[in-house]
Amino acid sequence: MMKQPTCSPGNGSEFDGEFLHNITRELLRDTRLSQTLTNVVIPTFDLKTQKPVIFSNYKVSRTCIH
């Protein structure tokens, strides 16, 4: 069962993200932002730095790389 995050001021989260990382890797496999058909914005939060991180394909080249 997934470990629930603990919200205690000053202590940070106890959730390490391993479960979410594994599920995401299983679903997306080798899919990259450059392969999306529309513009995509993925808001995330870095648990180590305690700062938001935003992934976007706004400036990603649409050329095909093999």
MIKOLSE-585876 format. One record per atom (N, C-alpha, C): y, z, x; residue in one letter; atom name. Coordinates in pm, 1 decimal, padded with zeros to 6 digits. Layout:
         y         z         x  res  atom
         Y         Z         X    a    CA
...
# end
This chain:
         y         z         x  res  atom
  -00118.1   00000.0   00083.6    m     N
   00000.0   00000.0   00000.0    m    CA
   00124.5   00000.0   00088.2    m     C
   00229.7  -00066.4   00042.2    m     N
   00352.3  -00080.2   00120.2    m    CA
   00426.4   00053.5   00129.2    m     C
   00474.2   00084.1   00248.6    k     N
   00552.1   00204.8   00269.9    k    CA
   00690.7   00186.0   00210.4    k     C
   00733.9   00276.9   00126.6    q     N
   00864.6   00268.2   00062.9    q    CA
   00973.3   00314.2   00158.4    q     C
   01090.5   00246.0   00155.9    p     N
   01199.9   00287.6   00242.7    p    CA
   01254.2   00423.4   00202.6    p     C
   01298.9   00497.5   00299.8    t     N
   01359.6   00627.4   00274.5    t    CA
   01507.8   00615.2   00301.4    t     C
   01588.5   00652.6   00204.7    c     N
   01733.3   00641.7   00220.1    c    CA
   01792.2   00779.3   00246.4    c     C
   01806.3   00813.0   00370.3    s     N
   01867.0   00939.5   00409.8    s    CA
   01987.2   00908.1   00497.8    s     C
   02104.9   00955.4   00461.9    p     N
   02223.2   00926.0   00542.8    p    CA
   02204.3   00968.5   00687.7    p     C
   02234.9   00877.0   00778.7    g     N
   02226.9   00907.6   00920.9    g    CA
   02090.8   00886.9   00983.6    g     C
   01986.3   00877.7   00904.3    n     N
   01851.3   00862.7   00958.1    n    CA
   01804.5   00717.9   00963.4    n     C
   01874.0   00628.2   00894.4    g     N
   01829.0   00489.6   00888.3    g    CA
   01706.7   00477.3   00798.8    g     C
   01650.7   00360.7   00792.2    s     N
   01534.8   00334.8   00708.2    s    CA
   01405.9   00357.9   00785.8    s     C
   01305.1   00403.9   00716.4    e     N
   01173.9   00422.2   00778.0    e    CA
   01086.4   00299.2   00757.8    e     C
   01134.7   00200.0   00683.9    f     N
   01060.8   00077.5   00656.6    f    CA
   01072.3  -00014.7   00776.8    f     C
   00960.3  -00054.4   00836.0    d     N
   00964.6  -00136.0   00956.4    d    CA
   00966.4  -00286.1   00928.3    d     C
   00944.1  -00328.1   00805.1    g     N
   00951.1  -00468.6   00768.4    g    CA
   00825.1  -00548.5   00798.3    g     C
   00722.3  -00485.8   00850.0    e     N
   00600.5  -00558.6   00887.5    e    CA
   00535.1  -00625.2   00767.0    e     C
   00526.5  -00556.6   00654.5    f     N
   00465.2  -00612.9   00534.1    f    CA
   00540.9  -00737.0   00487.9    f     C
   00673.8  -00727.0   00477.9    l     N
   00754.9  -00839.7   00433.7    l    CA
   00745.9  -00955.7   00533.0    l     C
   00746.2  -00926.0   00661.1    h     N
   00733.5  -01029.6   00763.4    h    CA
   00600.8  -01103.9   00748.5    h     C
   00492.7  -01031.6   00726.7    n     N
   00360.3  -01094.3   00712.1    n    CA
   00352.5  -01182.9   00588.1    n     C
   00406.1  -01136.6   00476.8    i     N
   00404.1  -01215.2   00353.1    i    CA
   00488.9  -01341.1   00369.5    i     C
   00607.0  -01325.6   00429.4    t     N
   00695.3  -01440.9   00451.4    t    CA
   00629.2  -01543.1   00541.7    t     C
   00568.2  -01497.9   00649.9    r     N
   00499.9  -01588.4   00743.9    r    CA
   00384.6  -01660.7   00673.6    r     C
   00311.0  -01589.1   00588.8    e     N
   00198.5  -01649.2   00516.6    e    CA
   00245.9  -01757.1   00419.6    e     C
   00356.5  -01732.5   00349.5    l     N
   00406.3  -01828.1   00251.3    l    CA
   00476.6  -01948.3   00314.3    l     C
   00555.7  -01924.4   00417.1    l     N
   00636.9  -02031.3   00474.8    l    CA
   00571.8  -02102.6   00591.9    l     C
   00477.7  -02036.0   00657.3    r     N
   00410.3  -02089.3   00775.4    r    CA
   00511.6  -02142.9   00876.4    r     C
   00512.8  -02274.0   00901.7    d     N
   00602.0  -02332.3   01002.1    d    CA
   00725.6  -02398.6   00940.6    d     C
   00758.4  -02366.8   00816.5    t     N
   00874.8  -02425.6   00751.2    t    CA
   01002.2  -02376.2   00818.7    t     C
   01097.4  -02467.5   00838.9    r     N
   01224.7  -02436.3   00903.7    r    CA
   01339.9  -02466.7   00808.3    r     C
   01454.6  -02404.9   00830.9    l     N
   01571.9  -02429.8   00747.7    l    CA
   01610.8  -02577.0   00746.2    l     C
   01590.5  -02645.3   00855.2    s     N
   01626.5  -02786.9   00863.0    s    CA
   01540.5  -02873.8   00771.3    s     C
   01432.2  -02820.3   00718.8    q     N
   01343.0  -02896.0   00631.0    q    CA
   01375.3  -02878.8   00482.6    q     C
   01473.3  -02797.3   00448.1    t     N
   01506.6  -02776.6   00307.7    t    CA
   01575.6  -02899.5   00250.8    t     C
   01561.6  -02920.2   00121.2    l     N
   01620.6  -03036.4   00055.7    l    CA
   01763.0  -03009.8   00007.7    l     C
   01800.6  -02883.6  -00004.4    t     N
   01935.9  -02846.4  -00046.8    t    CA
   01989.3  -02741.3   00049.6    t     C
   02117.8  -02710.2   00036.9    n     N
   02175.3  -02605.3   00120.0    n    CA
   02115.2  -02470.7   00082.8    n     C
   02086.1  -02390.8   00184.1    v     N
   02021.1  -02262.0   00164.0    v    CA
   02098.0  -02153.9   00239.0    v     C
   02115.7  -02039.0   00174.3    v     N
   02173.8  -01921.2   00238.1    v    CA
   02077.6  -01806.4   00215.3    v     C
   02038.7  -01739.6   00324.5    i     N
   01945.3  -01627.9   00315.2    i    CA
   02013.2  -01502.4   00370.1    i     C
   02060.3  -01414.8   00280.7    p     N
   02120.3  -01289.7   00328.2    p    CA
   02009.6  -01190.1   00363.8    p     C
   02022.0  -01127.6   00479.9    t     N
   01922.8  -01030.7   00524.6    t    CA
   01994.0  -00910.5   00583.5    t     C
   01916.4  -00811.5   00625.1    f     N
   01973.2  -00691.7   00686.1    f    CA
   01886.8  -00652.7   00804.5    f     C
   01947.6  -00643.7   00921.8    d     N
   01876.3  -00605.9   01043.6    d    CA
   01863.4  -00454.0   01047.5    d     C
   01741.1  -00404.3   01036.7    l     N
   01718.5  -00259.9   01032.9    l    CA
   01747.1  -00192.3   01166.3    l     C
   01730.1  -00264.7   01276.1    k     N
   01754.8  -00204.9   01407.4    k    CA
   01902.9  -00186.1   01435.6    k     C
   01983.0  -00288.2   01402.7    t     N
   02126.7  -00279.8   01430.3    t    CA
   02205.3  -00226.1   01311.5    t     C
   02139.3  -00216.2   01195.9    q     N
   02203.5  -00169.8   01072.2    q    CA
   02321.1  -00258.4   01033.0    q     C
   02304.5  -00390.7   01051.3    k     N
   02409.3  -00486.6   01018.2    k    CA
   02351.4  -00602.1   00938.8    k     C
   02433.9  -00661.9   00851.0    p     N
   02387.1  -00778.9   00776.1    p    CA
   02373.7  -00901.0   00866.8    p     C
   02277.2  -00986.7   00833.9    v     N
   02255.1  -01112.2   00905.2    v    CA
   02241.4  -01220.5   00798.9    v     C
   02308.9  -01333.8   00819.0    i     N
   02302.0  -01442.2   00721.5    i    CA
   02248.4  -01567.4   00789.9    i     C
   02141.4  -01621.5   00733.9    f     N
   02084.7  -01747.1   00781.0    f    CA
   02128.4  -01856.6   00683.8    f     C
   02170.3  -01970.2   00736.8    s     N
   02214.8  -02080.5   00653.0    s    CA
   02182.5  -02212.2   00721.6    s     C
   02162.9  -02316.0   00641.5    n     N
   02141.4  -02448.5   00698.2    n    CA
   02266.5  -02534.1   00682.5    n     C
   02380.5  -02472.1   00664.5    y     N
   02506.4  -02543.6   00642.6    y    CA
   02536.4  -02642.5   00754.6    y     C
   02516.7  -02603.8   00880.4    k     N
   02548.3  -02691.3   00993.3    k    CA
   02423.1  -02744.6   01064.0    k     C
   02308.9  -02736.9   00999.3    v     N
   02184.2  -02784.1   01059.7    v    CA
   02177.1  -02935.6   01048.8    v     C
   02137.5  -02998.7   01157.6    s     N
   02122.9  -03144.9   01159.1    s    CA
   02009.4  -03187.1   01067.4    s     C
   02027.5  -03294.8   00995.0    r     N
   01925.3  -03346.1   00903.1    r    CA
   01837.9  -03451.6   00967.7    r     C
   01846.2  -03468.0   01100.5    t     N
   01761.4  -03565.9   01166.7    t    CA
   01620.4  -03511.6   01178.8    t     C
   01526.5  -03599.6   01172.3    c     N
   01385.4  -03560.6   01176.4    c    CA
   01343.0  -03543.9   01322.4    c     C
   01283.6  -03429.9   01353.4    i     N
   01234.2  -03402.5   01487.6    i    CA
   01082.7  -03393.9   01482.6    i     C
   01015.3  -03473.8   01562.2    h     N
   00868.1  -03472.4   01563.3    h    CA
   00816.9  -03418.7   01692.7    h     C
# end
